[in-house]
Amino acid sequence: MQVPLEVTLKNFEDRNGAVRQVIDEKIAKLEHVCPKLISCHVVIEQFQNPKHRHHSYNIHITATFPPHHEVVVKRQPAKGGVQEELLTTQVRDAFIALRRQVQEILHKEQGRVKSHENGVEEEVVEEETEGAE
């Protein structure tokens, strides 16, 4: 990455480093998919649900890569809902969604996706064929 990873945690601390470890692991996978990744900014905000003792989190990830692409993934709990999943699982899911979006953009740029008349896109698989002589 050209710009160092930015991680912002609001209203809580990652005491055991589990969240940061998941973020670092997923960034490494993202850089493998998109080696020209320019920057990535992760914001995780904790807020107390007044009706429950559980905490909820907003997760916002922004990734930038050439030529002028910016992919944003947001994960927010349903209004008034309680998140049952662990924060690390939510972060993993957000990064998986981000990686899929980046892959889709890269495949389109490389011409590896073709459109059909019904609007459904399909990945083109290139195969080598042997010439019969």
N, C-alpha and C positions, 0 to 999 in steps of 0.2 A: 504494500500500500504506500502511496506517495505521502499521504497525510496520516499521522499516527491515529490509531483507534481512539475514539472518544467515548467514554462510558460515564453516564451521569445517573447516580442513584439519588432519588429524592425521598426524603422522610424515612429512610431506613439505612442500615449498614449491612454490608455483606461480611459478617463476622468470620465465617469459616471459609470464605472465598469460593463457595460452590457456584454462585451465579457468575462470577468472573471466569471461572474455569470453563463453564459451559459456553460463555461468550467467546473466549479464546479458541476453544475447540471448533466452534461453528464458523468463526472468522477464517480459520485455517482451511476449512472445507470450501468456504466461499471463494477464497483466493485461489484454490485449486481449480474451481470452475471458471473463475474470471481473474486471470493473473494480472490484468491491467486495472484492477480495482484502485480507484483514486482515494476514496475516503469512506469511512463508515462511522456513523454516530448512533449510539444506543442510549435511550433514555428510559429508565424504569422508575415509575412513581408509585409509591404505596399510599393508599388512603384507607382509613378506618371506616368500615361500614357501621353506621350508628345503630342499626337494628340487630347486628350480629357481632360476635367477638372476633370474627375472622377478618383478615386483611384482604384487600383487593388491590390489583396492580394494573396500571396502564403501561403498556410496552410500546415504544415507538422506535423503529429502526429505519435509518436512512442510509442508503448506499449509493455512491456515485462512481460511474465508470465511463470510459470514452465510447463514442465521441462526445455526446452530451446527454447521457442517461442518468436519471435519478430514480431509484426505486424506493418506495416508502411502504412499510408494513406497520399497521397499528393493531394492537390487541387491547380491547377494553372489555370489562365485564358487562353483562346485561344490566340495565338500570335497576338498582336495588337487589341485584343478584349476588350470590356468593360464589367465589371461585373455589372449586374443590381441588383443582390440580395444584401441584407444587409449583412454585415460581420457576424453578429450573426447567420443568416440563413446559411451561408456558413460553419461556425464552427459546427453548429448542424448537417448539412448534412455529414460533415467529420466524426464526432463522430458516427453517425448512421452507416456509412460504416465500421468504425473500429469495432463497437460492433458486427455487422453481421459477420465479418471475424473471430473475437474471438469466437463467438458462433459456427461457422462452425468447427473451429479447435477443440473446446471442445466436440462437438457432435461426431466428427470422433474418438477422443480419447476414448470416452465412448462407442463406438460401436453402436451409435444410428443412423448411416447412413449406408445404404447398397448400393453397386454398382450393376448395371444391366449390361447385356451384351452390350447394346448399349452405355454404358458410362454415362448414366444419373444416378445421385444419388438421393436417396429418403430417407427421414427421417423415421425411424422405430418407430412406436407407440406401446408401450407395453400396452396390455389390460389384465385385470384379467377376467378369465372365471370361472363360477361356475361349479363344477363337478356335473353331472347328475347322481344321484344314485337312 
